[in-house]
Amino acid sequence: MKRWLITGLFAVLLSSFSAGAFASAPVTARDWFEQGTRQYDNQDYEQAIASYTRVIELRPDFADAYLNRGVIYSLSGRHEQAIADAN
């Protein structure tokens, strides 16, 4: 009985992990970019800016991060920062 219970619990934990219940923090530039996009979609603009900034720190050639961060800067009236990201 104990072996069945342990095996069953392990299976539940494994399926939860693979389903994303224990999602880890972003690691790669792509992970940070996707997180920033979710934050943008949720109108959490300051967090999205922070995520896109992390993308740029990891991969300075990641043009879409500059574009998305620039859009947020523009929407929030920070036009000089938006122009800097566009350049």
C-alpha positions as CSV (number, residue, x, y, z in Angstrom):
1,M,0.0,0.0,0.0
2,K,2.8,2.5,0.9
3,R,4.6,1.8,-2.4
4,W,1.4,2.5,-4.4
5,L,0.9,5.7,-2.4
6,I,4.4,7.0,-3.0
7,T,4.3,6.1,-6.7
8,G,0.9,7.9,-7.0
9,L,2.2,11.0,-5.3
10,F,5.3,11.0,-7.4
11,A,3.2,10.8,-10.6
12,V,1.0,13.7,-9.4
13,L,4.1,15.8,-8.6
14,L,5.7,15.0,-11.9
15,S,2.5,15.9,-13.9
16,S,2.2,19.1,-12.0
17,F,5.8,20.0,-12.7
18,S,5.4,19.3,-16.4
19,A,2.2,21.3,-16.5
20,G,4.0,24.3,-15.2
21,A,2.7,24.4,-11.6
22,F,6.2,24.8,-10.5
23,A,7.3,27.1,-13.2
24,S,10.8,28.5,-12.7
25,A,12.0,32.0,-12.9
26,P,13.0,33.3,-16.3
27,V,16.5,32.3,-17.3
28,T,17.1,33.0,-21.0
29,A,16.5,36.2,-22.8
30,R,13.6,34.6,-24.6
31,D,12.1,33.6,-21.2
32,W,12.4,37.2,-20.0
33,F,10.9,38.5,-23.3
34,E,7.9,36.2,-22.9
35,Q,7.4,37.3,-19.3
36,G,7.6,41.0,-20.4
37,T,5.0,40.3,-23.1
38,R,2.7,38.8,-20.5
39,Q,3.2,41.7,-18.2
40,Y,2.5,44.1,-21.0
41,D,-0.7,42.3,-21.9
42,N,-1.7,42.6,-18.2
43,Q,-0.9,46.3,-18.3
44,D,1.8,45.8,-15.7
45,Y,4.0,48.3,-17.6
46,E,6.8,48.9,-15.1
47,Q,7.4,45.2,-14.6
48,A,7.3,44.7,-18.4
49,I,10.0,47.5,-18.8
50,A,12.1,45.7,-16.1
51,S,11.7,42.3,-18.0
52,Y,12.6,43.9,-21.4
53,T,15.6,45.6,-19.8
54,R,16.8,42.2,-18.5
55,V,16.4,40.9,-22.1
56,I,18.6,43.7,-23.3
57,E,21.2,43.1,-20.6
58,L,21.4,39.4,-21.7
59,R,21.2,40.0,-25.4
60,P,21.9,43.6,-26.5
61,D,21.0,42.5,-30.1
62,F,17.4,41.5,-29.2
63,A,15.6,44.2,-31.3
64,D,12.1,43.2,-30.3
65,A,12.9,43.9,-26.6
66,Y,13.9,47.5,-27.5
67,L,10.8,47.9,-29.7
68,N,8.4,46.7,-27.0
69,R,10.1,48.6,-24.2
70,G,10.0,51.7,-26.5
71,V,6.3,51.3,-27.0
72,I,5.7,51.2,-23.3
73,Y,7.9,54.3,-22.8
74,S,5.9,56.1,-25.5
75,L,2.6,55.1,-24.0
76,S,3.7,56.4,-20.6
77,G,4.9,59.7,-22.0
78,R,8.6,59.0,-21.6
79,H,9.3,60.0,-25.2
80,E,13.1,60.5,-24.9
81,Q,13.5,57.0,-23.6
82,A,11.2,55.7,-26.4
83,I,13.3,57.5,-29.0
84,A,16.5,56.1,-27.4
85,D,15.1,52.6,-27.7
86,A,14.0,53.2,-31.3
87,N,17.6,54.2,-32.2
